[in-house]
Amino acid sequence: MNKTNKYSFKKGFLQVRQKDADEVRGLIMKAIGINNRISWSKRLNGHIEPKVSEAMEIEAIFRRFGIKDVWGVE
């Protein structure tokens, strides 16, 4: 697994139901302090390594939606 895949949470986001996608995106963006789609894309695809606290919040948000396997691309 390369570094980008390691920090990506795309695998988790692809499991989100379509009707919940905007809500999940908004919750994650607020939790990690980003406010634009470019930053979202960089985080989603693992180009920026999350802090431990951010990773824990991302995992907690996905757990609220029943998703446990979050990290990676596929």
mmJSON file of the N, C-alpha and C atoms, coordinates in Angstrom:
{"data_MODEL":{"atom_site":{
"group_PDB":["ATOM","ATOM","ATOM","ATOM","ATOM","ATOM","ATOM","ATOM","ATOM","ATOM","ATOM","ATOM","ATOM","ATOM","ATOM","ATOM","ATOM","ATOM","ATOM","ATOM","ATOM","ATOM","ATOM","ATOM","ATOM","ATOM","ATOM","ATOM","ATOM","ATOM","ATOM","ATOM","ATOM","ATOM","ATOM","ATOM","ATOM","ATOM","ATOM","ATOM","ATOM","ATOM","ATOM","ATOM","ATOM","ATOM","ATOM","ATOM","ATOM","ATOM","ATOM","ATOM","ATOM","ATOM","ATOM","ATOM","ATOM","ATOM","ATOM","ATOM","ATOM","ATOM","ATOM","ATOM","ATOM","ATOM","ATOM","ATOM","ATOM","ATOM","ATOM","ATOM","ATOM","ATOM","ATOM","ATOM","ATOM","ATOM","ATOM","ATOM","ATOM","ATOM","ATOM","ATOM","ATOM","ATOM","ATOM","ATOM","ATOM","ATOM","ATOM","ATOM","ATOM","ATOM","ATOM","ATOM","ATOM","ATOM","ATOM","ATOM","ATOM","ATOM","ATOM","ATOM","ATOM","ATOM","ATOM","ATOM","ATOM","ATOM","ATOM","ATOM","ATOM","ATOM","ATOM","ATOM","ATOM","ATOM","ATOM","ATOM","ATOM","ATOM","ATOM","ATOM","ATOM","ATOM","ATOM","ATOM","ATOM","ATOM","ATOM","ATOM","ATOM","ATOM","ATOM","ATOM","ATOM","ATOM","ATOM","ATOM","ATOM","ATOM","ATOM","ATOM","ATOM","ATOM","ATOM","ATOM","ATOM","ATOM","ATOM","ATOM","ATOM","ATOM","ATOM","ATOM","ATOM","ATOM","ATOM","ATOM","ATOM","ATOM","ATOM","ATOM","ATOM","ATOM","ATOM","ATOM","ATOM","ATOM","ATOM","ATOM","ATOM","ATOM","ATOM","ATOM","ATOM","ATOM","ATOM","ATOM","ATOM","ATOM","ATOM","ATOM","ATOM","ATOM","ATOM","ATOM","ATOM","ATOM","ATOM","ATOM","ATOM","ATOM","ATOM","ATOM","ATOM","ATOM","ATOM","ATOM","ATOM","ATOM","ATOM","ATOM","ATOM","ATOM","ATOM","ATOM","ATOM","ATOM","ATOM","ATOM","ATOM","ATOM","ATOM","ATOM","ATOM","ATOM","ATOM","ATOM","ATOM","ATOM"],
"id":[1,2,3,4,5,6,7,8,9,10,11,12,13,14,15,16,17,18,19,20,21,22,23,24,25,26,27,28,29,30,31,32,33,34,35,36,37,38,39,40,41,42,43,44,45,46,47,48,49,50,51,52,53,54,55,56,57,58,59,60,61,62,63,64,65,66,67,68,69,70,71,72,73,74,75,76,77,78,79,80,81,82,83,84,85,86,87,88,89,90,91,92,93,94,95,96,97,98,99,100,101,102,103,104,105,106,107,108,109,110,111,112,113,114,115,116,117,118,119,120,121,122,123,124,125,126,127,128,129,130,131,132,133,134,135,136,137,138,139,140,141,142,143,144,145,146,147,148,149,150,151,152,153,154,155,156,157,158,159,160,161,162,163,164,165,166,167,168,169,170,171,172,173,174,175,176,177,178,179,180,181,182,183,184,185,186,187,188,189,190,191,192,193,194,195,196,197,198,199,200,201,202,203,204,205,206,207,208,209,210,211,212,213,214,215,216,217,218,219,220,221,222],
"type_symbol":["N","C","C","N","C","C","N","C","C","N","C","C","N","C","C","N","C","C","N","C","C","N","C","C","N","C","C","N","C","C","N","C","C","N","C","C","N","C","C","N","C","C","N","C","C","N","C","C","N","C","C","N","C","C","N","C","C","N","C","C","N","C","C","N","C","C","N","C","C","N","C","C","N","C","C","N","C","C","N","C","C","N","C","C","N","C","C","N","C","C","N","C","C","N","C","C","N","C","C","N","C","C","N","C","C","N","C","C","N","C","C","N","C","C","N","C","C","N","C","C","N","C","C","N","C","C","N","C","C","N","C","C","N","C","C","N","C","C","N","C","C","N","C","C","N","C","C","N","C","C","N","C","C","N","C","C","N","C","C","N","C","C","N","C","C","N","C","C","N","C","C","N","C","C","N","C","C","N","C","C","N","C","C","N","C","C","N","C","C","N","C","C","N","C","C","N","C","C","N","C","C","N","C","C","N","C","C","N","C","C","N","C","C","N","C","C","N","C","C","N","C","C"],
"label_atom_id":["N","CA","C","N","CA","C","N","CA","C","N","CA","C","N","CA","C","N","CA","C","N","CA","C","N","CA","C","N","CA","C","N","CA","C","N","CA","C","N","CA","C","N","CA","C","N","CA","C","N","CA","C","N","CA","C","N","CA","C","N","CA","C","N","CA","C","N","CA","C","N","CA","C","N","CA","C","N","CA","C","N","CA","C","N","CA","C","N","CA","C","N","CA","C","N","CA","C","N","CA","C","N","CA","C","N","CA","C","N","CA","C","N","CA","C","N","CA","C","N","CA","C","N","CA","C","N","CA","C","N","CA","C","N","CA","C","N","CA","C","N","CA","C","N","CA","C","N","CA","C","N","CA","C","N","CA","C","N","CA","C","N","CA","C","N","CA","C","N","CA","C","N","CA","C","N","CA","C","N","CA","C","N","CA","C","N","CA","C","N","CA","C","N","CA","C","N","CA","C","N","CA","C","N","CA","C","N","CA","C","N","CA","C","N","CA","C","N","CA","C","N","CA","C","N","CA","C","N","CA","C","N","CA","C","N","CA","C","N","CA","C","N","CA","C","N","CA","C","N","CA","C","N","CA","C","N","CA","C"],
"label_alt_id":[null,null,null,null,null,null,null,null,null,null,null,null,null,null,null,null,null,null,null,null,null,null,null,null,null,null,null,null,null,null,null,null,null,null,null,null,null,null,null,null,null,null,null,null,null,null,null,null,null,null,null,null,null,null,null,null,null,null,null,null,null,null,null,null,null,null,null,null,null,null,null,null,null,null,null,null,null,null,null,null,null,null,null,null,null,null,null,null,null,null,null,null,null,null,null,null,null,null,null,null,null,null,null,null,null,null,null,null,null,null,null,null,null,null,null,null,null,null,null,null,null,null,null,null,null,null,null,null,null,null,null,null,null,null,null,null,null,null,null,null,null,null,null,null,null,null,null,null,null,null,null,null,null,null,null,null,null,null,null,null,null,null,null,null,null,null,null,null,null,null,null,null,null,null,null,null,null,null,null,null,null,null,null,null,null,null,null,null,null,null,null,null,null,null,null,null,null,null,null,null,null,null,null,null,null,null,null,null,null,null,null,null,null,null,null,null,null,null,null,null,null,null],
"label_comp_id":["MET","MET","MET","ASN","ASN","ASN","LYS","LYS","LYS","THR","THR","THR","ASN","ASN","ASN","LYS","LYS","LYS","TYR","TYR","TYR","SER","SER","SER","PHE","PHE","PHE","LYS","LYS","LYS","LYS","LYS","LYS","GLY","GLY","GLY","PHE","PHE","PHE","LEU","LEU","LEU","GLN","GLN","GLN","VAL","VAL","VAL","ARG","ARG","ARG","GLN","GLN","GLN","LYS","LYS","LYS","ASP","ASP","ASP","ALA","ALA","ALA","ASP","ASP","ASP","GLU","GLU","GLU","VAL","VAL","VAL","ARG","ARG","ARG","GLY","GLY","GLY","LEU","LEU","LEU","ILE","ILE","ILE","MET","MET","MET","LYS","LYS","LYS","ALA","ALA","ALA","ILE","ILE","ILE","GLY","GLY","GLY","ILE","ILE","ILE","ASN","ASN","ASN","ASN","ASN","ASN","ARG","ARG","ARG","ILE","ILE","ILE","SER","SER","SER","TRP","TRP","TRP","SER","SER","SER","LYS","LYS","LYS","ARG","ARG","ARG","LEU","LEU","LEU","ASN","ASN","ASN","GLY","GLY","GLY","HIS","HIS","HIS","ILE","ILE","ILE","GLU","GLU","GLU","PRO","PRO","PRO","LYS","LYS","LYS","VAL","VAL","VAL","SER","SER","SER","GLU","GLU","GLU","ALA","ALA","ALA","MET","MET","MET","GLU","GLU","GLU","ILE","ILE","ILE","GLU","GLU","GLU","ALA","ALA","ALA","ILE","ILE","ILE","PHE","PHE","PHE","ARG","ARG","ARG","ARG","ARG","ARG","PHE","PHE","PHE","GLY","GLY","GLY","ILE","ILE","ILE","LYS","LYS","LYS","ASP","ASP","ASP","VAL","VAL","VAL","TRP","TRP","TRP","GLY","GLY","GLY","VAL","VAL","VAL","GLU","GLU","GLU"],
"label_asym_id":["A","A","A","A","A","A","A","A","A","A","A","A","A","A","A","A","A","A","A","A","A","A","A","A","A","A","A","A","A","A","A","A","A","A","A","A","A","A","A","A","A","A","A","A","A","A","A","A","A","A","A","A","A","A","A","A","A","A","A","A","A","A","A","A","A","A","A","A","A","A","A","A","A","A","A","A","A","A","A","A","A","A","A","A","A","A","A","A","A","A","A","A","A","A","A","A","A","A","A","A","A","A","A","A","A","A","A","A","A","A","A","A","A","A","A","A","A","A","A","A","A","A","A","A","A","A","A","A","A","A","A","A","A","A","A","A","A","A","A","A","A","A","A","A","A","A","A","A","A","A","A","A","A","A","A","A","A","A","A","A","A","A","A","A","A","A","A","A","A","A","A","A","A","A","A","A","A","A","A","A","A","A","A","A","A","A","A","A","A","A","A","A","A","A","A","A","A","A","A","A","A","A","A","A","A","A","A","A","A","A","A","A","A","A","A","A","A","A","A","A","A","A"],
"label_entity_id":["1","1","1","1","1","1","1","1","1","1","1","1","1","1","1","1","1","1","1","1","1","1","1","1","1","1","1","1","1","1","1","1","1","1","1","1","1","1","1","1","1","1","1","1","1","1","1","1","1","1","1","1","1","1","1","1","1","1","1","1","1","1","1","1","1","1","1","1","1","1","1","1","1","1","1","1","1","1","1","1","1","1","1","1","1","1","1","1","1","1","1","1","1","1","1","1","1","1","1","1","1","1","1","1","1","1","1","1","1","1","1","1","1","1","1","1","1","1","1","1","1","1","1","1","1","1","1","1","1","1","1","1","1","1","1","1","1","1","1","1","1","1","1","1","1","1","1","1","1","1","1","1","1","1","1","1","1","1","1","1","1","1","1","1","1","1","1","1","1","1","1","1","1","1","1","1","1","1","1","1","1","1","1","1","1","1","1","1","1","1","1","1","1","1","1","1","1","1","1","1","1","1","1","1","1","1","1","1","1","1","1","1","1","1","1","1","1","1","1","1","1","1"],
"label_seq_id":[1,1,1,2,2,2,3,3,3,4,4,4,5,5,5,6,6,6,7,7,7,8,8,8,9,9,9,10,10,10,11,11,11,12,12,12,13,13,13,14,14,14,15,15,15,16,16,16,17,17,17,18,18,18,19,19,19,20,20,20,21,21,21,22,22,22,23,23,23,24,24,24,25,25,25,26,26,26,27,27,27,28,28,28,29,29,29,30,30,30,31,31,31,32,32,32,33,33,33,34,34,34,35,35,35,36,36,36,37,37,37,38,38,38,39,39,39,40,40,40,41,41,41,42,42,42,43,43,43,44,44,44,45,45,45,46,46,46,47,47,47,48,48,48,49,49,49,50,50,50,51,51,51,52,52,52,53,53,53,54,54,54,55,55,55,56,56,56,57,57,57,58,58,58,59,59,59,60,60,60,61,61,61,62,62,62,63,63,63,64,64,64,65,65,65,66,66,66,67,67,67,68,68,68,69,69,69,70,70,70,71,71,71,72,72,72,73,73,73,74,74,74],
"pdbx_PDB_ins_code":[null,null,null,null,null,null,null,null,null,null,null,null,null,null,null,null,null,null,null,null,null,null,null,null,null,null,null,null,null,null,null,null,null,null,null,null,null,null,null,null,null,null,null,null,null,null,null,null,null,null,null,null,null,null,null,null,null,null,null,null,null,null,null,null,null,null,null,null,null,null,null,null,null,null,null,null,null,null,null,null,null,null,null,null,null,null,null,null,null,null,null,null,null,null,null,null,null,null,null,null,null,null,null,null,null,null,null,null,null,null,null,null,null,null,null,null,null,null,null,null,null,null,null,null,null,null,null,null,null,null,null,null,null,null,null,null,null,null,null,null,null,null,null,null,null,null,null,null,null,null,null,null,null,null,null,null,null,null,null,null,null,null,null,null,null,null,null,null,null,null,null,null,null,null,null,null,null,null,null,null,null,null,null,null,null,null,null,null,null,null,null,null,null,null,null,null,null,null,null,null,null,null,null,null,null,null,null,null,null,null,null,null,null,null,null,null,null,null,null,null,null,null],
"Cartn_x":[0.852,0.0,0.896,0.699,1.534,1.007,1.781,1.46,0.103,-0.185,-1.453,-2.626,-2.549,-3.634,-3.806,-2.713,-2.742,-3.565,-3.489,-4.16,-5.502,-5.886,-7.151,-8.314,-9.43,-10.647,-11.716,-11.256,-12.162,-12.93,-12.264,-12.909,-14.153,-14.036,-15.177,-16.239,-15.805,-16.767,-17.562,-16.943,-17.659,-18.74,-18.699,-19.707,-20.904,-20.795,-21.87,-23.028,-24.235,-25.415,-25.508,-25.98,-26.062,-26.808,-27.884,-28.681,-27.944,-26.919,-26.156,-24.83,-24.468,-23.137,-22.866,-23.819,-23.598,-23.437,-24.231,-24.139,-22.79,-22.36,-21.074,-19.938,-19.973,-18.932,-18.886,-20.036,-20.096,-19.565,-19.931,-19.455,-17.942,-17.404,-15.951,-15.231,-15.735,-15.094,-15.063,-16.157,-16.208,-15.247,-15.218,-14.385,-12.896,-12.471,-11.037,-10.692,-11.674,-11.412,-11.097,-11.791,-11.61,-12.924,-12.828,-14.047,-14.15,-13.359,-13.494,-13.258,-13.716,-13.685,-12.278,-11.377,-9.997,-9.35,-9.513,-8.977,-9.644,-10.956,-11.691,-11.084,-10.848,-10.301,-8.919,-8.078,-6.733,-6.805,-7.711,-7.862,-8.474,-9.537,-10.234,-9.293,-8.433,-7.538,-6.204,-6.02,-4.843,-3.587,-3.716,-2.534,-2.017,-2.869,-2.481,-2.708,-1.68,-1.77,-2.6,-3.643,-4.448,-3.727,-4.001,-3.522,-4.271,-3.739,-4.391,-5.796,-5.94,-7.255,-8.234,-7.759,-8.624,-9.038,-8.101,-8.403,-9.464,-9.348,-10.331,-11.707,-11.772,-13.061,-13.656,-12.815,-13.285,-13.873,-13.173,-13.669,-14.983,-15.098,-16.326,-17.511,-17.283,-18.359,-18.815,-17.878,-18.257,-18.981,-18.548,-19.225,-20.683,-20.974,-22.361,-23.239,-22.62,-23.356,-23.156,-22.619,-22.488,-21.312,-20.316,-19.156,-17.943,-17.328,-16.196,-14.863,-14.87,-13.636,-13.462,-12.67,-12.614,-11.392,-10.225,-8.966,-8.579,-8.098,-7.653,-8.481,-8.156,-8.86,-9.967,-9.685,-10.704,-10.71],
"Cartn_y":[-1.175,0.0,1.235,2.11,3.304,4.344,5.385,6.398,7.056,7.37,8.008,7.107,5.83,4.904,4.746,4.785,4.585,5.658,6.901,8.007,8.383,7.717,8.001,7.365,8.094,7.502,7.36,7.276,7.095,5.78,4.742,3.432,3.56,4.292,4.507,5.368,6.434,7.355,6.69,5.772,5.071,4.133,3.827,2.963,3.755,5.078,5.933,5.907,5.794,5.834,7.212,7.246,8.491,9.581,9.205,10.199,10.783,10.096,10.571,11.232,11.204,11.655,13.116,14.007,15.428,15.653,14.954,15.095,14.602,13.443,12.886,13.815,14.294,15.209,16.458,17.021,18.215,17.972,16.847,16.52,16.344,15.655,15.442,16.762,17.566,18.849,19.729,19.753,20.548,19.98,18.661,18.01,18.253,18.292,18.471,19.9,20.785,22.21,22.632,22.047,22.485,23.049,23.922,24.579,24.707,23.926,23.971,22.585,22.43,21.114,20.67,21.605,21.229,20.566,21.181,20.58,19.239,19.166,17.908,16.813,17.127,16.143,15.663,16.591,16.213,15.296,15.593,14.749,13.404,13.419,12.194,11.213,11.728,10.884,10.605,11.088,10.739,11.519,12.661,13.465,14.214,14.362,15.01,14.014,13.785,12.842,13.463,12.769,13.318,13.185,14.147,14.03,12.868,12.359,11.246,11.653,12.862,13.324,13.423,13.858,13.934,12.54,11.609,10.234,9.624,9.889,9.359,9.951,11.246,11.879,11.348,11.158,10.612,9.22,8.386,7.035,7.08,7.995,8.11,8.516,9.423,9.856,8.685,7.952,6.797,5.739,5.526,4.54,4.919,6.221,6.672,6.23,6.029,5.615,4.133,3.39,1.943,1.469,2.321,1.967,1.8,0.626,0.323,0.273,-0.126,-0.241,1.046,1.98,3.342,3.62,3.171,3.62,2.837,3.558,2.976,3.505,3.043,3.509,2.536,1.227,0.235,-0.875],
"Cartn_z":[0.0,0.0,0.0,-0.978,-0.997,-0.016,0.18,1.187,0.932,-0.336,-0.667,-0.306,-0.667,-0.348,1.151,1.875,3.324,4.038,3.574,4.253,3.638,2.561,1.898,2.661,2.748,3.312,2.229,0.985,-0.148,-0.043,0.446,0.607,1.486,2.566,3.443,2.789,2.116,1.516,0.4,-0.323,-1.392,-0.853,0.435,1.055,1.59,1.607,2.115,1.127,1.653,0.791,0.139,-1.079,-1.849,-1.083,-0.414,0.309,1.515,2.008,3.161,2.781,1.505,1.075,1.429,1.164,1.468,2.966,3.761,5.213,5.728,5.267,5.698,5.284,4.052,3.57,4.454,4.756,5.595,6.999,7.585,8.933,8.965,7.969,7.924,7.68,6.76,6.479,7.724,8.45,9.68,10.731,10.864,11.881,11.653,10.386,10.125,9.716,9.745,9.55,8.128,7.171,5.783,5.269,4.252,3.794,2.274,1.538,0.081,-0.516,-1.745,-2.383,-2.778,-2.989,-3.32,-2.11,-0.942,0.285,0.552,0.319,0.494,-0.376,-1.642,-2.574,-2.139,-1.698,-1.247,-0.033,0.896,2.09,1.731,0.945,0.553,-0.138,-0.986,-1.774,-1.098,0.12,0.899,0.59,-0.086,-0.398,0.825,1.838,3.092,4.221,5.005,6.124,7.251,7.706,8.805,10.142,11.021,12.401,13.048,14.126,14.828,15.259,15.782,16.235,15.068,13.9,12.722,12.264,12.269,11.864,12.781,14.069,15.019,14.756,14.447,14.16,12.857,11.851,10.574,10.79,11.537,11.818,12.591,13.55,14.341,13.465,12.537,11.636,10.768,10.208,9.388,10.22,11.458,12.326,12.544,12.656,12.828,11.659,10.505,9.316,9.005,9.976,9.854,9.016,8.833,8.009,8.907,8.842,9.728,8.993,7.727,6.944,6.138,6.674,6.156,5.286,5.699,5.102,3.863,2.866,1.608,0.454,-0.724,-1.919,-2.309,-2.231,-2.58,-1.568],
"occupancy":[1.0,1.0,1.0,1.0,1.0,1.0,1.0,1.0,1.0,1.0,1.0,1.0,1.0,1.0,1.0,1.0,1.0,1.0,1.0,1.0,1.0,1.0,1.0,1.0,1.0,1.0,1.0,1.0,1.0,1.0,1.0,1.0,1.0,1.0,1.0,1.0,1.0,1.0,1.0,1.0,1.0,1.0,1.0,1.0,1.0,1.0,1.0,1.0,1.0,1.0,1.0,1.0,1.0,1.0,1.0,1.0,1.0,1.0,1.0,1.0,1.0,1.0,1.0,1.0,1.0,1.0,1.0,1.0,1.0,1.0,1.0,1.0,1.0,1.0,1.0,1.0,1.0,1.0,1.0,1.0,1.0,1.0,1.0,1.0,1.0,1.0,1.0,1.0,1.0,1.0,1.0,1.0,1.0,1.0,1.0,1.0,1.0,1.0,1.0,1.0,1.0,1.0,1.0,1.0,1.0,1.0,1.0,1.0,1.0,1.0,1.0,1.0,1.0,1.0,1.0,1.0,1.0,1.0,1.0,1.0,1.0,1.0,1.0,1.0,1.0,1.0,1.0,1.0,1.0,1.0,1.0,1.0,1.0,1.0,1.0,1.0,1.0,1.0,1.0,1.0,1.0,1.0,1.0,1.0,1.0,1.0,1.0,1.0,1.0,1.0,1.0,1.0,1.0,1.0,1.0,1.0,1.0,1.0,1.0,1.0,1.0,1.0,1.0,1.0,1.0,1.0,1.0,1.0,1.0,1.0,1.0,1.0,1.0,1.0,1.0,1.0,1.0,1.0,1.0,1.0,1.0,1.0,1.0,1.0,1.0,1.0,1.0,1.0,1.0,1.0,1.0,1.0,1.0,1.0,1.0,1.0,1.0,1.0,1.0,1.0,1.0,1.0,1.0,1.0,1.0,1.0,1.0,1.0,1.0,1.0,1.0,1.0,1.0,1.0,1.0,1.0,1.0,1.0,1.0,1.0,1.0,1.0],
"B_iso_or_equiv":[0.0,0.0,0.0,0.0,0.0,0.0,0.0,0.0,0.0,0.0,0.0,0.0,0.0,0.0,0.0,0.0,0.0,0.0,0.0,0.0,0.0,0.0,0.0,0.0,0.0,0.0,0.0,0.0,0.0,0.0,0.0,0.0,0.0,0.0,0.0,0.0,0.0,0.0,0.0,0.0,0.0,0.0,0.0,0.0,0.0,0.0,0.0,0.0,0.0,0.0,0.0,0.0,0.0,0.0,0.0,0.0,0.0,0.0,0.0,0.0,0.0,0.0,0.0,0.0,0.0,0.0,0.0,0.0,0.0,0.0,0.0,0.0,0.0,0.0,0.0,0.0,0.0,0.0,0.0,0.0,0.0,0.0,0.0,0.0,0.0,0.0,0.0,0.0,0.0,0.0,0.0,0.0,0.0,0.0,0.0,0.0,0.0,0.0,0.0,0.0,0.0,0.0,0.0,0.0,0.0,0.0,0.0,0.0,0.0,0.0,0.0,0.0,0.0,0.0,0.0,0.0,0.0,0.0,0.0,0.0,0.0,0.0,0.0,0.0,0.0,0.0,0.0,0.0,0.0,0.0,0.0,0.0,0.0,0.0,0.0,0.0,0.0,0.0,0.0,0.0,0.0,0.0,0.0,0.0,0.0,0.0,0.0,0.0,0.0,0.0,0.0,0.0,0.0,0.0,0.0,0.0,0.0,0.0,0.0,0.0,0.0,0.0,0.0,0.0,0.0,0.0,0.0,0.0,0.0,0.0,0.0,0.0,0.0,0.0,0.0,0.0,0.0,0.0,0.0,0.0,0.0,0.0,0.0,0.0,0.0,0.0,0.0,0.0,0.0,0.0,0.0,0.0,0.0,0.0,0.0,0.0,0.0,0.0,0.0,0.0,0.0,0.0,0.0,0.0,0.0,0.0,0.0,0.0,0.0,0.0,0.0,0.0,0.0,0.0,0.0,0.0,0.0,0.0,0.0,0.0,0.0,0.0],
"pdbx_formal_charge":[null,null,null,null,null,null,null,null,null,null,null,null,null,null,null,null,null,null,null,null,null,null,null,null,null,null,null,null,null,null,null,null,null,null,null,null,null,null,null,null,null,null,null,null,null,null,null,null,null,null,null,null,null,null,null,null,null,null,null,null,null,null,null,null,null,null,null,null,null,null,null,null,null,null,null,null,null,null,null,null,null,null,null,null,null,null,null,null,null,null,null,null,null,null,null,null,null,null,null,null,null,null,null,null,null,null,null,null,null,null,null,null,null,null,null,null,null,null,null,null,null,null,null,null,null,null,null,null,null,null,null,null,null,null,null,null,null,null,null,null,null,null,null,null,null,null,null,null,null,null,null,null,null,null,null,null,null,null,null,null,null,null,null,null,null,null,null,null,null,null,null,null,null,null,null,null,null,null,null,null,null,null,null,null,null,null,null,null,null,null,null,null,null,null,null,null,null,null,null,null,null,null,null,null,null,null,null,null,null,null,null,null,null,null,null,null,null,null,null,null,null,null],
"auth_seq_id":[1,1,1,2,2,2,3,3,3,4,4,4,5,5,5,6,6,6,7,7,7,8,8,8,9,9,9,10,10,10,11,11,11,12,12,12,13,13,13,14,14,14,15,15,15,16,16,16,17,17,17,18,18,18,19,19,19,20,20,20,21,21,21,22,22,22,23,23,23,24,24,24,25,25,25,26,26,26,27,27,27,28,28,28,29,29,29,30,30,30,31,31,31,32,32,32,33,33,33,34,34,34,35,35,35,36,36,36,37,37,37,38,38,38,39,39,39,40,40,40,41,41,41,42,42,42,43,43,43,44,44,44,45,45,45,46,46,46,47,47,47,48,48,48,49,49,49,50,50,50,51,51,51,52,52,52,53,53,53,54,54,54,55,55,55,56,56,56,57,57,57,58,58,58,59,59,59,60,60,60,61,61,61,62,62,62,63,63,63,64,64,64,65,65,65,66,66,66,67,67,67,68,68,68,69,69,69,70,70,70,71,71,71,72,72,72,73,73,73,74,74,74],
"auth_comp_id":["MET","MET","MET","ASN","ASN","ASN","LYS","LYS","LYS","THR","THR","THR","ASN","ASN","ASN","LYS","LYS","LYS","TYR","TYR","TYR","SER","SER","SER","PHE","PHE","PHE","LYS","LYS","LYS","LYS","LYS","LYS","GLY","GLY","GLY","PHE","PHE","PHE","LEU","LEU","LEU","GLN","GLN","GLN","VAL","VAL","VAL","ARG","ARG","ARG","GLN","GLN","GLN","LYS","LYS","LYS","ASP","ASP","ASP","ALA","ALA","ALA","ASP","ASP","ASP","GLU","GLU","GLU","VAL","VAL","VAL","ARG","ARG","ARG","GLY","GLY","GLY","LEU","LEU","LEU","ILE","ILE","ILE","MET","MET","MET","LYS","LYS","LYS","ALA","ALA","ALA","ILE","ILE","ILE","GLY","GLY","GLY","ILE","ILE","ILE","ASN","ASN","ASN","ASN","ASN","ASN","ARG","ARG","ARG","ILE","ILE","ILE","SER","SER","SER","TRP","TRP","TRP","SER","SER","SER","LYS","LYS","LYS","ARG","ARG","ARG","LEU","LEU","LEU","ASN","ASN","ASN","GLY","GLY","GLY","HIS","HIS","HIS","ILE","ILE","ILE","GLU","GLU","GLU","PRO","PRO","PRO","LYS","LYS","LYS","VAL","VAL","VAL","SER","SER","SER","GLU","GLU","GLU","ALA","ALA","ALA","MET","MET","MET","GLU","GLU","GLU","ILE","ILE","ILE","GLU","GLU","GLU","ALA","ALA","ALA","ILE","ILE","ILE","PHE","PHE","PHE","ARG","ARG","ARG","ARG","ARG","ARG","PHE","PHE","PHE","GLY","GLY","GLY","ILE","ILE","ILE","LYS","LYS","LYS","ASP","ASP","ASP","VAL","VAL","VAL","TRP","TRP","TRP","GLY","GLY","GLY","VAL","VAL","VAL","GLU","GLU","GLU"],
"auth_asym_id":["A","A","A","A","A","A","A","A","A","A","A","A","A","A","A","A","A","A","A","A","A","A","A","A","A","A","A","A","A","A","A","A","A","A","A","A","A","A","A","A","A","A","A","A","A","A","A","A","A","A","A","A","A","A","A","A","A","A","A","A","A","A","A","A","A","A","A","A","A","A","A","A","A","A","A","A","A","A","A","A","A","A","A","A","A","A","A","A","A","A","A","A","A","A","A","A","A","A","A","A","A","A","A","A","A","A","A","A","A","A","A","A","A","A","A","A","A","A","A","A","A","A","A","A","A","A","A","A","A","A","A","A","A","A","A","A","A","A","A","A","A","A","A","A","A","A","A","A","A","A","A","A","A","A","A","A","A","A","A","A","A","A","A","A","A","A","A","A","A","A","A","A","A","A","A","A","A","A","A","A","A","A","A","A","A","A","A","A","A","A","A","A","A","A","A","A","A","A","A","A","A","A","A","A","A","A","A","A","A","A","A","A","A","A","A","A","A","A","A","A","A","A"],
"auth_atom_id":["N","CA","C","N","CA","C","N","CA","C","N","CA","C","N","CA","C","N","CA","C","N","CA","C","N","CA","C","N","CA","C","N","CA","C","N","CA","C","N","CA","C","N","CA","C","N","CA","C","N","CA","C","N","CA","C","N","CA","C","N","CA","C","N","CA","C","N","CA","C","N","CA","C","N","CA","C","N","CA","C","N","CA","C","N","CA","C","N","CA","C","N","CA","C","N","CA","C","N","CA","C","N","CA","C","N","CA","C","N","CA","C","N","CA","C","N","CA","C","N","CA","C","N","CA","C","N","CA","C","N","CA","C","N","CA","C","N","CA","C","N","CA","C","N","CA","C","N","CA","C","N","CA","C","N","CA","C","N","CA","C","N","CA","C","N","CA","C","N","CA","C","N","CA","C","N","CA","C","N","CA","C","N","CA","C","N","CA","C","N","CA","C","N","CA","C","N","CA","C","N","CA","C","N","CA","C","N","CA","C","N","CA","C","N","CA","C","N","CA","C","N","CA","C","N","CA","C","N","CA","C","N","CA","C","N","CA","C","N","CA","C","N","CA","C","N","CA","C","N","CA","C","N","CA","C","N","CA","C"],
"pdbx_PDB_model_num":[1,1,1,1,1,1,1,1,1,1,1,1,1,1,1,1,1,1,1,1,1,1,1,1,1,1,1,1,1,1,1,1,1,1,1,1,1,1,1,1,1,1,1,1,1,1,1,1,1,1,1,1,1,1,1,1,1,1,1,1,1,1,1,1,1,1,1,1,1,1,1,1,1,1,1,1,1,1,1,1,1,1,1,1,1,1,1,1,1,1,1,1,1,1,1,1,1,1,1,1,1,1,1,1,1,1,1,1,1,1,1,1,1,1,1,1,1,1,1,1,1,1,1,1,1,1,1,1,1,1,1,1,1,1,1,1,1,1,1,1,1,1,1,1,1,1,1,1,1,1,1,1,1,1,1,1,1,1,1,1,1,1,1,1,1,1,1,1,1,1,1,1,1,1,1,1,1,1,1,1,1,1,1,1,1,1,1,1,1,1,1,1,1,1,1,1,1,1,1,1,1,1,1,1,1,1,1,1,1,1,1,1,1,1,1,1,1,1,1,1,1,1]
}}}
